[in-house]
Amino acid sequence: MKSILKFTKPFTWLLIIAFALLFTQAMCDLYLPDKMSQIVNVGIMQNGIEHATPTVITREGLATYLTQMDSKERDLVISSYDLKLPTDLEQYGKITAAPKFSDSFYAINVNDKQTYQELDDIFVNISSNLAKANNPTLDLSEETAKVKTALDFADSEYQKLGLDTSHRTISYIINIGLFMLLIALIGGSAALTVDYMSARISSGIARNLRTALYKKVDDFSNVEMDKFSTASLITRSTNDITQIQMILLFAIRFICYAPIMVIGGLIMAIGKAPSMSWIIGMTCIILLILISIIFHFAMPKFKILQKLIDRLNLVVREHLTGLMVIKAFGTRSFERERFRQSNRNLADTNLYVMRLMALFMPLMMLSMNAISLCVIWNGGHLVSQGEIQVGDMMAFLQYAIFVFFSFVQLSMVFIMMPRAAVSAERISEVLNTQISIIEPSTDAEFIPEHLGELEFKDVSFKYGEASECVINNISFVAKRAETTAIIGATGSGKTTIANLALRFYDVTSGEIKVNGVNINSLKLSTLRDQIAFVPQKGSLFFGTIADNLRLGKKNATDEEMQEKAEISQATEFINSKQKKYNAEIAQSGKNVSGGQKQRLCIARALVKNARINIFDDSFSALDYKTDSKLRASLEQKMSEATNIIIAQRVSTIMNAEQILVLDEGAIVGKGTHHELLETCEAYREIVSSQLTKEEMNA
């Protein structure tokens, strides 16, 4: 997982900004229910009156209040009001068309909250006492009832002064509403920006992961490729990285936002209605139970999904690659059943997981509605008893929903996490694979008198942890401007020699030299610049013929391509195409025959103009006539190069200056054609199985 996390470093600042914006959004979202409760409690229920302390009060009203106060309270109240003229009344609100008051009045001069709170406490207590004196049966045991009484006294004073109370209510609601709109715009802008940034971060990390994975696989030797199947590497480069991208997208969006909403929602909800905090606790318990159940059943399935995708990719790839063989052998029904089984396993597992997810959301909605019902039922009783106000109950309900949905968001991320963790582990497995072929930091210098030479010196090799070597004690020198041929039965180690020369594998023991230098002291690019290789199975790439021929030498001229195509006997069929060298080659060269593909691969190697050419059974698809012409052209026009020909046909290699005969991984014969006929029984058996006596002695 650490190897995945390091890919977040280039996006550190974007992540910090995203988290800051998420915090801003969460604060805005948490602020809105509180403002909504103010609209209900103050704007609607209290006619826009925020404080029990009257902002303006008649002289008679203030005198009435003062008679109920002690000396300390009286001094505080008197110092908090200034006497105003009737003409100053317009400063404190809209006056009705027919004002009832034309005398001087008192207006409050307090600005600090602490003093306002002290005044509110005084006026609440005095208003309650006055109301109780007028109506002894009045129940004012609850604080909300006392506050309501004080607010009614303040409202009566405003009406005596002729202030329009309905205008004050509307003005208060509009002001708070506009403020809520501003908060919503800030929160919405933050949410949109975070969505954009999370998409950019997740897609950027996925892009970098794909690049790193591609580069890593590109550096793999055959040893590493043997550890991973092609289908698995394709899945890791596509589906697994997509899983990482999706979890990052959701994680950035919710993992920071949801905890803030949970903690903030709990604090705000308990602050609004402490007596209903048990509902929040019940919400958390229900959610934890549901999430635990889902995790218990879903997690094992998430862990095997990626392996099932690997299996399906493998089956599809094998079917597409071997389609002609399948049709030729009439095994389509078997292959269909194999695909059907893999597809069914994947579909069944996906269906199981999706059913759990489909069940999850209705359960969440049912739980949320049950919680809403509990809040309204319990809150309604508390409102009727005067313990809380209607706005507080509405805000509590909103905060409870915030907490609920934040838990749901976190649970969705955690449900996706196991599958993403499996994908991350699979990607890390590739990225952390140690490359077996270690390159030196600098190149050794070639020895001039050995340029063009390839030497195997007592080389043995075995694959991985195998107990036996594939080749044993191989020693030979392929000299410059000469042709060295390698022949032997299938499985005797011919291709292994070619792979070792190119350092696709490292030798188990012994050493290989190119241009007189041990290949382990050369960078891979330097080594492979010296060798042009035509593999046993020719590979062409999508593009034009010219694109494929220039693969080894990007700046090859048209004349060079034409010359090498003529040597490889490919000119005739290239010129027969309408666009000639610009004719398109389909993926994997499917629009050319096997012989044409081999000739193009040979031409591609020759265009490279390397010192050493290795042909690994590259003439097998050519007819004898083309084979003969090609070899003759090689000897004539590529006489300065060292040619190593691995072949099954004796006619292909009988004119070589040196022929190596392999049998069970060892050289059992070395020499020219005529020398081997005299000294090597294995070679005689191969020759006699292919040539007549006259041809053997030709």
PyMOL commands that set and color helices and strands:
alter all, ss='L'
color gray80, all
select helices_A, chain A and resi 2-44+59-66+71-79+86-92+113-134+143-160+165-219+222-225+230-254+257-272+274-321+323-328+332-384+390-431+448-450+494-501+519-521+524-529+545-549+558-567+571-575+580-582+587-589+594-607+624-637+650-653+673-679+681-690+693-696
alter helices_A, ss='H'
color red, helices_A
select strands_A, chain A and resi 56-58+81-84+105-108+454-461+471-478+483-488+509-514+517-518+531-534+543-544+584-585+612-616+642-646+658-663+666-671
alter strands_A, ss='S'
color yellow, strands_A
deselect
rebuild
show_as cartoon
